[in-house]
């Protein structure tokens, strides 16, 4: 076990935390983008189906 000075350890853990939060933010943004794309695709599909049924005679 290598003992480090408290300030060194503190700065290392801080940088690790910031790196982790950055990664989390990036992955959350990616997930949000994917969800938004899926949502708009679903809306588009529903709208086209509705308009198709509206156009076609009963």
C-alpha positions as CSV (number, residue, x, y, z in Angstrom):
1,X,0.0,0.0,0.0
2,X,1.4,3.3,-1.0
3,X,0.6,6.2,1.2
4,X,-0.1,9.5,-0.6
5,X,-0.3,13.0,0.7
6,X,-3.9,13.9,1.5
7,X,-4.0,16.8,-1.1
8,X,-2.7,14.5,-3.8
9,X,-5.3,11.9,-3.1
10,X,-8.0,14.5,-2.9
11,X,-7.2,16.0,-6.3
12,X,-7.1,12.5,-7.8
13,X,-10.5,11.6,-6.4
14,X,-11.9,14.9,-7.6
15,X,-10.6,14.4,-11.1
16,X,-12.0,10.9,-11.1
17,X,-15.4,12.2,-10.0
18,X,-15.5,14.9,-12.6
19,X,-14.5,12.3,-15.3
20,X,-17.2,10.0,-14.1
21,X,-19.9,12.8,-14.1
22,X,-18.8,13.8,-17.6
23,X,-19.1,10.2,-18.8
24,X,-22.6,10.0,-17.2
25,X,-23.7,13.3,-18.8
26,X,-22.5,12.2,-22.2
27,X,-24.2,8.8,-21.9
28,X,-27.4,10.5,-20.6
29,X,-27.4,12.9,-23.6
30,X,-26.9,10.0,-26.0
31,X,-29.8,8.1,-24.4
32,X,-32.0,11.2,-24.5
33,X,-31.2,11.6,-28.2
34,X,-32.1,8.0,-28.9
35,X,-35.3,8.3,-27.0
36,X,-36.2,11.5,-28.8
37,X,-35.6,9.9,-32.2
38,X,-37.7,6.9,-31.2
39,X,-40.5,9.2,-29.9
40,X,-40.5,11.2,-33.1
41,X,-40.5,8.1,-35.2
42,X,-43.5,6.7,-33.2
43,X,-45.4,10.0,-33.6
44,X,-44.6,10.0,-37.4
45,X,-45.8,6.4,-37.7
46,X,-49.0,7.1,-35.7
47,X,-49.8,10.2,-37.8
48,X,-49.3,8.4,-41.1
49,X,-51.5,5.5,-39.9
50,X,-54.2,7.9,-38.7
51,X,-54.1,9.9,-42.0
52,X,-54.2,6.7,-44.0
53,X,-57.3,5.5,-42.1
54,X,-58.8,9.0,-42.5
55,X,-58.2,9.0,-46.3
56,X,-59.5,5.5,-46.9
57,X,-63.3,5.1,-47.1
58,X,-64.9,3.2,-44.3
